Amino acid sequence: MHDCIITQIVSCICTSEPLTAGGPDVLRNPSFPFGSWIHPGLRMARTMDPLAKKIFKGVLVAELVGIFGAYFLFKKMNTSQDFRQTMSKKFPFILEVYYKSTEHSGMYGIREQDQEKWLNSKN
């Protein structure tokens, strides 16, 4: 009789010779050293569907474009008061996010400087 330790993942690690029983629903996993056995529903797929690969790559590219776009937008708004004025006219909600993020990081007074300059330029 074989001495086996049964884990929660329905695998059996044998301490002597490999098991021969187990039925058709249990398969031998050759990548485990001590004659481990796992249920086929618990195995991970090694290859991805080509459509899944395309979707994954598309999502990854979209995320990278979004990250770099947000970085360059923040950099432009952080260095150009004129660009911030343009953003206040076209996209005021984005400018509000910029002001809140700079205030949260400890840089106060940018909003007030902008409002003062824009008020003086109108007069």
Helices and strands as residue ranges (DSSP letters): E 4-6, E 12-14, E 27-28, E 37-38, G 40-42, H 50-79, H 81-90, H 92-104, H 110-122
